[in-house]
Amino acid sequence: MHDYTFKHHADFIAHLARSIKTPHLILGGHDWGGAVVYRGAQFYPDLISHVFSVATPYFSVQDEYYSVQQLVDSGRLPNFGYQLQFGSDDHVVEKAVKEDGMLGKFLTAMYGGKLSSGRTAMDPEKGVNLEAVREDEIGMSPLFDKEVSDAQSLPVGARRTLTSLSQELDYYISQFSKNTFEGPCNWYRTRKANWEDDQTLPEEPKRQIKYALTPTSTPPSIHPNLLTKQPQTTHPLHPSQARQRAHPLHERRHGESDPQPHSWRGAEQSLGTVAYAAGDERDH
């Protein structure tokens, strides 16, 4: 699982920066990548001067470990139920997508494709309804319809069509058929490893980091409670400690004081469809 941890990716980014002799980086990410940039800035404050993230609110380091199961069972984050399915020990998703014809249907369902009943097959609290996906036809994702509709305002040469989007989906299917779904699902099995890495963060003050939560449509996997402590505009981040119980942005906003990795398979197989935990989970 080490290949899929935030610190492992931060180490790789730092190694890459050294190899191209780049002393400072402005680092941005989306989804799991958004989680990586936050921890990357904490592990490498002298290298990463600014970060930005799309659809991934900042999450603070926790002194105590809470499993996804605990967060879901407590009722604090029921919308993380899909993570239990994606990261299950018996690999239910990986086994399902290996079945004949299931990979394309699963991807379409995960991106909002609807069953013949008109209901979506993906529920943030439960995951993908695999049985329904097996037995039913899945309609094209509304994301595709919206993208085609939005494209009508673009010049003809810049427009994307349903044909091109279907080809894009076919490309994903071909790649996942070769590389399997284990890599993407492994991101959901690293919570304990990430927490253990967090405990190694130094206590000394960090360099100022500019932080901005990029406005986007909020994925259903992000509970409203996770956004309550997020600033809405770019704001300096001056954490007095890398490991802190309170949300550093929230705390500072109110004027209070303050190696080369082994292999890098994780980033090659990022699922990139649902957002990770955010905020101080114990507060929700």
N, C-alpha and C positions, 0 to 999 in steps of 0.2 A: 504493500500500500504506500510505501514511502514515495514512490514515483508520482503520486497524485496529491501530495501535501502542498500546502501553500509555501512552506519554507523551501521545499525542494525546488519549486518553480522560481522562488525568489533567488535561491542560490544560482540557478541556471542563468537568470537574467543578469545577475552580478558578474558571473563568469563571462557571459557574452559581452557585457560592457567593457570588461577588462581586455578581452581579446581584440576589440575594435578600438581600444584606447579612448573610451568615452568616460569622462570624469563625472558627469552628472546626467540624470535622466528625468524626463517628465513621463510618467507612466500612466497609461489608461487601460481600463478593462471593462468587459461586460460579463455579467452573470458570474460564473465561477472565476473568471478572469478579474472581475471587480473585487472579489474577495482576496485574490492574490496580490493586487496592487496595494491594498491596505497593509497587509502583513509585510510585503516587500519593503514598504517605506519604513516600517518599524524595525525590521531586521537590518536594513541598509540605509539609515538616515543620511549618511554622508554622500551616498550615490544618488538616491531618489529625492529630488528636491520638491516635486509636486506630483499629485495624483488626481485622477478623475475616474469616475465610475459610472456606468450606465446600468440602471435597474438593480444595483446591489448596494443597499445602505451600509454604512459603517457598522461594524460589530466590535465591541470591546473585548479585551482579554478577560476570561473568567477564572477566578481563583479555584472554583469547584467545577468538577466535570458533570455535565448533564447530557445523557444520551438523547438521541432523537426520540426514542421510545418514551423516555421520561417527559420530554417536552410535549409530546402528543397526548400522552395519558393524563397529564396534569390539566389539560384543557387550555394551556397558555398558547400553544401553537398547533392547533389541530390541523391547520393547513400544511403542516409538514408531513402529513401522513404518506404522501406520495414518495417521500424519501425512504420510508421503511420498505416500500415495494422495490424501488430502484436499487437500494443497497442491501437487499435481503441476503441472508447467509446462504440460502438455497438457490440463489441466482434465478429467480422466477422469470425476470425480464429476459435475460440472456437465453434461457431455454425456450421461451415463447417465440422470440424473433427468429430462432433457427427453424421453426416449423415452416413448411411450404407456404409461401405467399404472405406470411405474417409480418415480415420486416417493413414492407411498404405501407401496409395497413396500420401497423403500430406507429410509424412516424407520422402518418397523416392524422391519426387519432390524437397523438400527443400534441400536435400543432393546432388542435381545435376542430378537426374533422368530425362530422356528426353521424350518428347512427341513423337507420331508416326511420326511427321513431322521432327524430329531430333533436334528440338529446346528445350532448357531447359524451365522448367515451373517456375523457380525461377529467378526473376530479382531484383537486389538490389535496383533499383530505383522505383519499383512498388510492390514488394512482390511476393507471389505465385499466379499464374494465376488459381484461384479456379475453374472458369468455365471450363477451359481446363482440369484441373485435374478430374473434375466430369465426363466429357464426353469422355475422351481419356484414352488410356492405358499408363502407365508410365513405361519406361524401368528401369532396375536396375541401381542404382547410379554408375557412373564411379569410385567413391571412392572405392566401393567394388571390382571392377575389378582390380584396381591398387593394392589394398591390397593383393589380391590373387596372382597377378603377382609378387609383391615384395616378397611374402612368398616363392616363388620357390627357393630362394637362402638360405633359412633356413633349418635346419635339419628337417627330415620328421615329427618328433614328435612335432615340434614347429610351423608347418605350419597351417595356417588357410584356410579353404575352403569356397566356396560359401555357402555350407550347414551351416557351423558354423556362417557365417555372416548373413545369412537369419534368423537363430535362434536368433541372437542378435537383429535384427530388430523386430522379433516377440516379443522379451522380451520388447522392448520399447513400442510396440503397446499395450501389455498387461498392462504395468504400466500406460501409459497415459489413457488407457480405464478406469482404476480404479480411477486414481487421477485427471483426466480431464486435459485440456490444459490451464486452467485459470492461474495456477501458473507460467508456463513458460512465458506466455504473459504479466503477471503483471510486469515483469522486464522492459518492454517497457513503463510502465505507471508511472514510478517513477522519471522521469527527474526533475520535479518541487520539489518533496520531497528531492531528492539528493542535488539539488541546495540549498534548505533551510538549510539542514544539513551542507553544506559546509560553510555557512555564520557563523556558530558557531565555526569554527576552531579558536584556539587561535592565537594571533599574534606573540608570542614569538618564538625565534629560535628553530629549531628542531635538533634532534640528526642526525649525519651523517647516511645516508642510501646508501647502495650499490645498484645500479640500473643496470639492463641489459635487453635490448630488445632481446629476444631469436629469432634467425633467424628461420623463418618458411616461407612457401609459404603464400603470403599475400592474405587473403580472399577478394573477390570482394567488400565486404561492406566497406573496408578500402580505402578511397580515397587517392591517392598519396600525396595530400597536407597535410594529417594528419601525414605523416612520415617525413616531411621536417625538423622538429626540434628534431628528435629522434637521440640520439647517437647510433653508430653502435657497440660499445663495452662497456663492464662494465666500469662505471664511477662513482666516488663518487658524491653523491647528498647532498649538504650543503645548503638547502633553508634557506635564511635569514628570511623568513616569510612563514607561512603555506599558507596564502592567498596572492597570488602575481599575478600580471597581466601577466608578462612574464613567459615563460617556464623556470622553475628553472634549469633544466639540461643545457639548451642552454645558459642561463645567466651565470651560474657558469663555464661553459666550456670555456668561453672567459675571465675568470679571474676577473670578477666583484665581488665586495664584497656582500658581502651579507647584568557498572551497570548490572547488569544482565538484559538481554532483556526479553520481554514478552513471545513471542513464536518465533519459528524459522522454519517457513514453507517455506520461500523463497528458501533456499538452497536445500531443498528436491525436488524442482521442477524446477531446472535450465535447460533452453533449450540448452544452450551451442553450438550454431551453427553459430552465426554471431557475429562480434566484435562490441564493443561499441565505442562511440565517443572518440576522442583523440586530443592531441595538444590544442592550443588556438584557439577555433573555430572562433573567430572574425577575425583571420588573414587570413582566407581562403575564 
